[in-house]
Amino acid sequence: MKKIIFTAIIVFGLGFAFASGITPTYVYNAPGVATGIGAKLLCSSRYVSGLSPEQSFDDLVQYSSILQYLDVDYDPSARTVTTSLFGLSSTTASHYPGLGCYTDYDGFEARANADLQPMPVFTSRWPHGTRVETINNDMQRQLDAMVSGDNGNGLNTRALLVVKNGDIVAESYAQGAGPETPLLGWSMAKSLMSVMLGNLAYRGMLDVDEAPDFDSWTQDERADIRIRDLLTMTDGLDFSEQYNPGDDATAMLFTEPSASGYAIGRPALHEPGTQFNYSSGTANILSRIYFNRTGGTLADSLADYRQHIAGPVSFQHAVFEPDARGVFVGSSYFYASARDWARLGQMMLQGGVLNGERIVSADWVTQSTRPNNSGNQKAYGYQWWLNSGNARPRWPDLPADAYAAQGNRQQSITVIPSENLVIVRLGWTSGSYPINDRIAEIVEALR
């Protein structure tokens, strides 16, 4: 029956699709992208976040109606998920404890050979440990009402957490999530990757004004790109952040064994430093820089991340997924609990220090939250979105010094230094989310 339905879609839909601007490239790539996104997201949702197969599939099909026709095979003993689409394409993603899921590719064994021990979980007070004793009852009731209202309106909020003056004063969870549930942050991983590059700079292993060490860039105009340009997404590379089959972002994330390799191969389009272009490819290039500077293997980069980032920040329930090449997918695939995401924001709020340890320099935090010099989108720092820098504020009802990590499905860590405040929102919203209104309401209540 599914094949009959699909055949009907193809026969009756192609003429309309081509007339509507959907190209043969789109149609050719659609099956591979569909099974790629299906296997990857279902695997991580089930084996990293621990969500049910039913909820995982409901989340997946929000991206495209064609995904409802996927055949899905879970193998709990092997911890794999295989998806197929009418025999046109089949993809398997495997789960590795501590490393999460990624699509399997022949000849790529970096993840299988990794030796990973779990990060310790502490019973000390947050942000070092898991103990929270600072809940404000009035704020808690307000947060519970917000989450209930969100989900009554179909916004799928799963975690909402508020940190005021360094303490968690309220946290509310729904839809199968709890304080220990690692949830996908999508592009909030970019902000973490910025911190990881900042840690290299703090340790004297990186200078933002130097060129990345990619041999393929030395022979053309890409030789003029500096790490600072990558951090502010003004590198000038030709990369499409559209999420249609055949576009760069979908090819990189769902059909390629090396996300960073795909991005490094993109040609130059603009002079570096002149044009902002939001690019998940750029974030994965930063991941490759981290990979190269910390030893050039998954084992080396993983050990460095655990020693200098995850350990000092005290991530308790977090997984940073590498691709089949063994490089962290710094654009997209960091799963963490709301409390862990809040730790990242609190570290930035405290000028680069958390749990008594300096992660990045105070100057790095300043540079990260300063507008860039592009001609088209200045309200973006080192992989952080800024409220100021453009002609109008991004969030009109929030203080000018607010900045945020943001991700698909309306994930956010909002940091407001003038209010000594960090707010984390995690969920699965397919449309817009009233983040300005929600945070303004929380700010006013705390005042």
N, C-alpha and C positions, 0 to 999 in steps of 0.2 A: 504493500500500500504506500509506504514512504517513497519507493522508487517511482510509483505512478504519479504521486503528488509532485515530486521533484521534476519529473519529465514535463509535467504540465506547466510548472513554473518556468522551466527553460524555454519550452516551445512558445508559450504565450507571452512570456515576459521579456525575451531578449530584444525584440523590436522596440518595445517601449523603453527598455533600459538604455539601449544605444541612443534613442532619440532624446533621452533625458540626460545624456552625457556620461553614462556608465560605459566604460570602454571594454574592448576585448581583454585588455590586461587585467581589469577588475575581475571579469568572469573567470579568466584563467587561474588567477591567484586565490580566488575565494575559497575553494575546498581546502587548500593547504593552510590558509590562515584560520579557517573555521575549526579544523581539527587541532591546529596548534594552540590557539587560544583556549579551546575547550579542554584539552588534556592538561595544559599548564595550570589554568585557574582552578579546575576541579580538583586536581591533585593537591595543590596548596591549600585550598579551602578545606578539604577533608582532612589532610594529614598534618598540616601546620596549624590552621586555626581550629580544627576539630569540629567544624560545622557539619551538619547532616548532609548526606547526598542530595536530599530534596531541596534544602535551602541553598546548597552550592549550585545546583542546576538552575534554580529560580534566579539566583544572582547572575549567572552566566548569560541566560537568554535575554536579559535586559539589553545586552549589547547589540544583538541583531536577531531578527525573527528566524533567520536560517538556522541558527544554533539549536532551535527546538527539534530539528530533524537529526541531530547527532545521535549515533549509537554509542553508548557509554558502557565500558566494561571496567569495573573496579576489581582489583586483585588484592584483597586485604593482607594476605600473607606476604606477597612481594612488595606491597605498598606502591602499586602502580595504578595508573589510569590510562586506558586506551580509548581514543575516540575515532570514529570513522564516519564518513559521509557518503552514503550510497555507493560505496566501493571506489569512489574517486580519489580518496585520500584517507590515510590512517596515521595517527600520531600517538606515541606513548610517552608519558612523563613519569619519572620515578622519584620517589621520596627517599632522601638520605637523612637520617637523624642528625639534627643540628645544622643541616645545610638546606633543608627545604626541598622543593621540587624544581625540576627543569626538564625540558624535552630531551629525550635520548637521541643521540646521533652516533652512528658507527664511527669508531676510531677515536672517540673523545672519552677518555677514562679518568679525567682529573678528579671528578667528584668521587668516583668509586674508590680511589686510592687515598682519599683524605682520612685522616685520623682525628676525630673530633670528640672531645669530652664535653659534657654539658657545662654551661656556666653555672656557678654556684648561686643558690637562692638564699638570701639573708633574712633573718627575722628582726633585724634592727629597724628603726624608724625610716620611713621614706624621707629623702630620696635614696638613701643607701640601701634600705631593705624594703620589706613588704608590709611592715606594720604602719597603719594609718590610725592616728588617735586625735585628729584635729578637725573632725567634721563639724561644720556649722549647721545646726538643724534647720534654720530658716533657709539657708542657701541650698541645703539638700532637698527640701520640699520643693523649692523653685525649680531645681534641676530635674527632679523626677517629673514635675508637671510639664517641663519643656520637652523631655523625651517622649512622654506619653502623648503630648499634643503633636509632636513631629510625626510619630508613627500612626496616629489617628488620621493624619493627612497624607500618608503614604511616603514619607520622607526617609524611612528606614534608618533612623539614628540608632546606633548600637552602643556608643559610648560617648559620654559628655563629662568632662572632668575639669575642675577649676583649682588652680594653685594660686593662693594669695599669700604674699610675704613669706614665700618658701614652704608653705604648708598646703596639703590637699584639704580644701575646706568642703568639697562636695564632689561626688562621682556617682553617675547613674548609668545603668547598663540595661540592654534589652536585646531581644532577638537572638538568644543563645550565647551572647557575649558576657564576660565577667571581668574582674580585675586581672585575671591571669591569661586572658585570651589574646594571642597574637593576631592582630588584624592588619590587613594590607593597607599600607599608606600610599600606594602608587607613587606619585611624584614627590611626596614628602621625603622619599629616599634621596632626592637631589640635595636637599638641605643637609642631610646627614653626610653625604659625600663631600660637601663643602667643608664640613667640620673635619672630616678625615684628611682632606688636603691641608686644612689649617693646622692640624696636628703635625703633619710632615714639615710644614714651614716653621712651626714652633721648635721642632727638633733639629732645624738646620738642614733638612733634606730636600727642600723645595723653595724656589723663589718664583713669585708670581710673574715676574718680568722676564723669565727665561722661556725659551721655546720648548715644547714637548719633544721628547727624543724619539721621533718617528722617522725612520729613514725615508719613507715614501713621501714625506712632506718637504724634504730638503731640496728637491729638484724643481719645485714650482712655487707659485705664489703663496702656498700654505706655509712656506718657511717663515713668513712674517707673523704668523699667529703666535701669541703668547698665552701662557696659562691664565693670566688675568682675563684675556678675551674669552676664554672658555668658561671661566667662573661666572662672568656676567652675560654669557650667551650672546656675545658680540663677535664671535670668531669668524663670521662671514661664510661658513660652509653651507653648501646647498643641501638642506635637509628638510623634508616635508613632515610636519607633525600631524598631518591628516591621518585618520585611522580607517582608511579604505583599503581593501585588498590591493596589493601592488604598490602602495605608498611606503615611504621609508620606515615609518614607525612600526607598522604592522610586520613588514618583512624582517626588520631587525629583531623584534621581540618574539615573534611567533614562528619564524621559518629559518632562522640562522643559528648555528652553533656558537658563534662569537658575536655578541651584540656590539662590543667595542670594535671588533675588526670591521664589521659592516660600516660603522660610523666613521672610522678612520679613513675608509676608502672613499668617502664623499668628496667631491671637488669643491673648489672655492667658488663663491658667487659674488661676495662683496669684500671690500677692503676691511681687514680686521679693525674692530673698535668703532665702526661707524653705524652699523645696523643691528638692532636687537632682533633675534629670531629664536623663539622658544623651541628648544630642541632636546628631546630625550637622547638623541645621538650624542650631543655634546656632553651630557652627564655621563654617558658610558665611556666617552673618551677620558674624562676625568677618572673614572674607575680604572681604566688601563694605566693611566699615569701612576695611580696609587699601587697597582699591581706591580708595575715595573720597578718603582722606587723601593718597594719592600721585599724584593727578592725574585720576582718573576715566576713564582709558582703559587698555586692555591694554598699549599701548606704554609708558605712564607707569609703571604698576605693575610691569611686567616689568623696566624699567630700574632702578627703585628696588630691587627684589628682587635683581637681579644685582649692583648696586653695594654694597648694605648688608648683604646676607645671603649669597647664594651665593658672591660673591667673597671676602669676609673669612673665611667658614667654610671656603672652598676645596672646595666640592662639585666632584668630578671627573666623576662619571657619574650625573647626577641630572636629572630632568625633573619640573617641577611643572605639571600639566595644568590649563588653564583650561576653563570651560564655553563654550558657544556665545556667551554674552554677553561673554566676555572676562575673567571673574573667576576667579581661582584656586579650584579646588574644595578648599577647606581642610579639609573633613571627611575626604577620602578618597584623593585622586589625586596623591600624591607618590611617584614611583618613584626609587629610589636604590640604589646598591651598599651592601653591608654596611659598607664603609669610610666611605662618606658618612654613613650613619645613625649610625655610631660617632662621627663628627666632631660631630654635633649633641649627643650625650650627653656627649662630652668638654668641649664648650663650657659646658654646664650645670655639669658637675663642677668646672670651673675658675672658677666664679663669674661667667660671662658673657663670658669672654675666650678667644680661640683664635687661634693664629698671630700673636700679638702685637697683636691688635686687639680692642677691646671691642665686643661685639655688643649686649648688654643690660647693665643695671646689676646690681651685686651684690644690691641690694635686690629687683630683679625676680626673680632666682633664688630669693631667700628667700621672697618672696610666692608664687611659683609652686609651691613645695614645702611650703606651709603649709596645714593643713586649713581647709576653708571653714566657714561658720557655719550651714549648713542643718540641718534637724531630722531628716534621714533618711539622709544619706550624706556624712560629713565628710572621708573619706579621698580627697579629690580637690582638687587645687590649680588653678592656671591651665592647664587642659588636660593635666595630668600626674596619673597615678594614684599614690597614696601608700600606703606600708605602715602608717603610723600615722594616727590620727585617729578611727577607729571603736573599738568595744569590743574587737575582736580584730584582730590584724594580718592584712593581706591575704596576706602570704607568711610563714607562721609560723617558717620556718627561716632567714629573712634578717634582717640588722640592721634596727633600727627606722627608720633614716634612709633606707632604700631607697625609690626612686621610679622610675616607668617610663612610657614611651610604649607604648601597646598598640594592636594592630589586629586586625581579623578575620583568621581563619586562623592565629591565634596568633603574630602578629608582635610583637616587643618590643625596646625598648632599655631595659635595666635599669641604673640608676645607683646606686652604693652609695658615698657620700662617705667613710664611715668606713673603707672598704677601698681607696679610691682606684681604683675599679673601674668599668668600663663593659662590658656584655655585650649583644651584638646577636644576636637569633635571627630568621631569616626563613624562611618556608616556606609550606606550603599544607595545614594540618591541618584536617580537617573537624570533628573533635570537640575534646576537651580535650587539652592538652599539659602535661606535668609541669614547668612553668617553675620552681616553687619548688624541686623536687628537683634539677633540672639546675644551677641557679645556686648552690644550697647546696653541691653537689658541687664546682663550680669554685672557689668561695670557699675551701672546706676544702683543696683541692689547692694553691692558691696560698699558703695560710698555711704 
